[in-house]
Amino acid sequence: MTICDNDNGCAVWDGLIAKSGGLLTKDELLQISGLFENAFKQAAPFKRGDNYGAVKAALGIKAVAQALGDANMFESSVLISSPRPNESQKQNIIEFCLSVNDGESALKWLQGTWDKRFESKRLSLLDATYKLLGRHQELLELRREAYQLSPDHLRLKALLEILPENEKPAMEAQAIINALKISHLQLRINTLIACHGITEAKEQLLTHIAQLNVFYGTLLDWAEVFHQAQEHLAEAACYRLLLEDILASGRS
């Protein structure tokens, strides 16, 4: 029996191969990859679209790529059955490239047009790729654009990490004003609190309380912040929202 035989219930071999990098030599792993490639060629002409043998062989090549930390082989394991990978497959390739510190290969897959539904994830992966490659200027421009699009506290923190020191005071001073432009109400209040704009956060909470539908853990966090700041009306408003949610849901 070989690893390419049909006796591979629950894909047991795939996990073992992927973790065998410290047990098998590179040549041995390449031989295994060759076996899977041959198995794919034999299986691929038959039952296209529902070909267990071809799928299993492609997964085997991917497992060898994981064992070797080989980004090119990992790409091939996807392309062998999907010459035009979708966004989820491209994301999978990019994440593997980043895991083996191959930023250039990751960058190649981040170029071109992506479906708008995946744009947020693409930008996140592009950020990680620029960071890995040490491409500081591109990373700075990317984070500036992200913060301008949504000036929340997480994007502000990411931008401040790499912003020139002489620009940080002005950015921090503008943070509360920028936060008030955030369309999502809960994110707006969270960001104001994170930027120490407690008065502004209180005003947003009291003005838009009827629109809020917030997780109880967040309400408790807000109540504690307002308690510490002696903003007792805002604190009471948080507990009111919490009680209304409990009653409306019929929870004890």
N, C-alpha and C positions, 0 to 999 in steps of 0.2 A: 504493500500500500504506500502511496505517496501523498503529499499534502494536496495534490490536485485531484485525488480520487473523490468520488461522491460521498464517501464516509466522512462528512464534515458537519454533523448535526449541530444546529444552533450556532454555526460559524465559529466553532471552538478554535480551529486552527488560526483564524484571522487574528484573534487577540494574542495568541502565543507567538506568532511570527512578529507582530508589531513590537513585542517586548523582548525580542531575542537578540537585540543589537550587541549585548554584552556576552552572549553565549556563542554566536556564530560569527565567522569571519566575513569580511566584505565579499570575498569570492564566493563563499557558500551562499550568502544572501542573494548575490547576483544570479547564481545558478537557479535558486528558487524562483526568482523573478522570471527567468527565462522559461521555466516550466509553466508558469502561469500565462506568459505571453503565448506560448504554443497552445495551451488549453483554450485561450480566448480565440485564437485563429481557427481552431477546429470547431468551436461552438458557435462563433459569430454568424456563419452563413445560414443558420437554421433558426426559425421561430423568432425573427426580429420583433422587438417590442415586448416579448415575454420569454426571455432566454435566461434561464437560471444558470446554466453553465457559463455563459459569457459574463453575467453579473458577478458570479462567484470568482471567476478568474480576475476580473478587474479589481475586486476587493482584495484579492491576494496580492496583486501588484502594489496596491495602496499600502497594505500591511508591511511589505518589504521596504517601501519608501519610508514608512514611519520608523522602521528599525534602523535604516541607514541615515535617516535625517536628510534625505535627498529630495529637494524641492522639485527638480526636473522630473524625477520618476513619479512623484506624487501628481504633478500636472498630467503626466502621460496616463496615469491610472484613471483620471477623469476623462481626458480627451479621447481615450481609446474607444469609449462607448458614447461619449457626448462631445462631438467635435465642436459644437457651439454651446458651451455650458451656460446655464441660466445664472441669475444673480446669486442664488443660494449656493450653487456649485463654485462660482467664482469666489464667494466669501470663504468657503471651505478651503480653497487653494491658498488664498491670501493669508488666512489665519495659520495655516501650516507653514507657509514661507516665513512668517514672522516668528513662529515658534522655533525655527531653526536659524534665525538671524539672517535670513536671505531677503533683505529689504528690496534689492533691485528686482528680484523676481516678483515680489509682492506688488511693487509699483507698476509693473507692466500690466497687471490685471486690474489695477485701479483706474487706468486710463480708458478713454472711450465713454460711450453713453451707457448709463445704467437706468433701469426703471425707477421712476420717481419714488416709488414705495420704499426703495432701498437706499435712497440718497443719504439719509441720516447715518446709516451704517457704513456706507462708503466713505463718508467724511471722517467718521470715527477711525476707520482702518487706515485712511490716508494720514491722519494725525499720528497714529502709532508708527506708520512706515517712515514718515519724515523724521520722527524722533529717533528711530532706530538708525537711520542713515546719517544722522547729524546734520540734516539740511535745515539749519536754524531759521534762515530767512523765509523759506517756504512755510515752515511750521508757524512762524510768527504771523505771517499774512493769513494763513488758514484760520488761526485762532482769533485774529482780529475780526475776520468776516463772520465767524461763528458767533462771536459776542455781539456784533452789530445786529445779527439776525434775531438773537434772543439773549438779552443782557442779564441772564440769570447768574446766581452766585457760583455755580459749578464752572460755567464758562469764564466767569471773571477770574476765579482762582487759577484755572488753567492758563489764562492769558498772563496773569501777574507772575506766574512761574518763570516766564521767559521774556517778559517785557523789560526793556532797558530801564535801569534804576531811575534815571532822570524823568521817565514818563510815568512811573508808578503813582506818585502823589496826586497828579491830575486825574488819573484814571480812577483812583480810589475816591477822590472827592466828588466825581461825577456819578459814582455807582448808584447812589440812592435815586437820583433824578432818572437815570437810565432804567432802574428797576420799575419805576412807576409806569413805564411804557409797555411792560410785559402784559400780553393779552390774557394769559391764563391766570386767574385770580389767586389760586392756591400757590402757584409758583411765584407770583408777584409778592405775596406776603412772606413766603419762605425766604426769598431773596432780600427783602427789606430787613427782616430779622437778622439774617446772616451778615448784612452790611451795617448792622447796628442802627438801622433806621426804625427804632421802636415806635416813635410817635407816628411816623408815616404808616407803619404796619397796623397800628391801632386804628388809624383813620380808615384804612382800607377795609379792615375787618368790620368795623361798626357801620360803615357806609353800605357795604355789599353783603351783609350777613345773610340776607334772604337767598342769595345765590350760592352760598357755600354748601358743599357736600364733601366733607373731609373725613378721612380715616381717623378713628378715635385716638390712635397713638399720636398722630400729628396734633390733634386738639389738645391733648395733655401736654405735649411739648410746648405748644404756644402758650397755654395757661401758665406754665412754669416760668416762661420768659417774661410774660406780662406781670406775674407776681413779683419776680425779682426786680422789675423796673417800677414797681408800685403803680402800675396801670391797672387798677382793680376793676374798672368797668369792662375793659377788654378781657381781663381774666374771667369775669363773670359771664361774658358773652360766649367764651369758649366752653364753659361748663353748661351753659344753656343749650348750645348746639349739641353737646354730648348727650344731655338728658333727653332732648327731643329725638335724637337718633335712637336711643335705647327704647323710649316709649313707642316710637313709630314701628320699630322692629319687633316689639314684644319680647325683648330679652330681659333676663333677670339681672 
